[in-house]
C-alpha cells in the first residue's frame, strides 16, 4: 500500500462500465480480495512516463493480466493510465486506471463494499 498516496484512486473500466476504489483502506481490501480470489499476475510492457513538474508525473503502460488459480483461469489485456505525486522524496500513485480491452474477469471482481 505504500506505493499509493493516502487518497489514491484505482479505477477499472471496460467498454460498458467503471469501478473506482478510493483511499488506502479500501484499496487494501480490494487487493487482498483479488489476491485471495484470483491471484493476478500482471505482466507490464512499454511503460512511458511524462514529468509534468517536480512533484507530478503521468504515465501509461500495457498489461497482460494472467490469473493463477484452479477456480479462475484467464488472461486479459489492457493498459494502465497513471498519475503520480511526489510525497517527500518518494514517487507514489495518486491514481491508476486500468482500461480492460480483453478480459475474462468481471468488473465486479474489483468492487469494494
C-alpha positions in Angstrom: 0.0 0.0 0.0 3.0 2.3 0.4 3.1 2.7 -3.4 -0.1 4.8 -3.2 -0.9 8.2 -1.8 -3.3 8.2 1.2 -6.2 9.4 -1.0 -5.2 7.4 -4.2 -7.8 6.0 -6.6 -7.8 2.8 -8.6 -10.2 2.5 -11.4 -11.1 -0.3 -13.7 -13.0 0.4 -16.9 -14.3 -1.8 -19.7 -16.5 -0.9 -22.7 -19.7 -0.7 -20.6 -18.9 0.4 -17.1 -16.4 1.5 -14.5 -15.5 0.7 -10.9 -13.4 3.2 -8.8 -11.9 2.5 -5.4 -10.7 5.4 -3.3 -8.3 5.6 -0.4 -5.7 3.2 1.0 -8.1 1.4 3.4 -10.4 0.4 0.5 -7.5 -0.3 -1.9 -6.1 -2.7 0.7 -9.4 -4.6 0.9 -9.7 -4.7 -2.9 -6.1 -6.0 -3.4 -6.4 -8.6 -0.6 -9.6 -10.0 -2.2 -8.0 -10.0 -5.7 -5.0 -12.0 -4.4 -7.2 -14.4 -2.4 -9.8 -15.0 -5.2 -7.8 -14.8 -8.5 -4.1 -14.4 -7.6 -3.4 -12.0 -10.5 -0.1 -11.9 -12.3 0.2 -8.6 -14.2 2.9 -8.5 -16.9 3.7 -4.9 -17.6 5.0 -3.7 -21.0 6.2 -0.4 -22.7 6.0 2.0 -19.8 6.2 5.7 -20.8 6.4 8.5 -18.2 6.0 12.2 -18.5 7.4 14.5 -15.9 4.9 17.4 -15.5 6.5 19.2 -12.7 9.0 18.5 -9.9 6.1 16.9 -7.9 3.8 15.4 -10.5 4.0 13.0 -13.5 1.8 10.8 -15.6 2.4 7.5 -17.4 0.9 4.8 -19.5 1.8 1.1 -19.8 0.3 -2.0 -21.3 -0.6 -5.0 -19.2 -1.4 -8.7 -19.7 -3.3 -10.0 -16.7 -3.0 -13.7 -16.0 -4.6 -15.5 -13.2 -3.2 -18.4 -11.3 -6.0 -20.3 -9.6 -7.8 -23.6 -10.2 -11.2 -21.9 -10.0 -10.4 -19.0 -12.3 -8.3 -19.3 -15.5 -8.0 -16.3 -17.6 -5.9 -13.9 -19.5 -6.8 -10.3 -20.0 -5.1 -7.4 -21.7 -5.4 -3.6 -21.4 -3.5 -0.6 -20.3 -2.9 1.5 -17.2 -3.1 5.3 -17.2 -1.3 6.6 -14.1 -0.9 9.9 -12.2 2.0 10.1 -9.9 2.6 12.5 -7.0 5.9 13.1 -5.2 5.4 12.7 -1.4 8.5 13.8 0.4 11.3 12.2 -1.6 9.2 9.3 -2.9 7.0 9.0 -6.0 3.6 7.3 -5.4 0.5 6.5 -7.4 -2.1 9.3 -7.0 -4.4 7.4 -9.4 -4.2 4.3 -11.5 -6.8 3.4 -14.1 -6.9 0.0 -15.8 -8.7 0.0 -19.2 -9.6 -3.6 -19.8 -9.7 -4.3 -23.5 -9.9 -8.1 -23.4 -10.7 -9.8 -20.1 -12.4 -12.8 -18.7 -12.7 -11.1 -15.4 -15.9 -9.2 -14.4 -15.5 -5.6 -13.1 -17.4 -6.9 -10.0 -14.1 -8.6 -9.2 -12.7 -5.1 -8.4 -15.7 -3.7 -6.5 -15.3 -3.0 -2.7 -18.3 -2.5 -0.5 
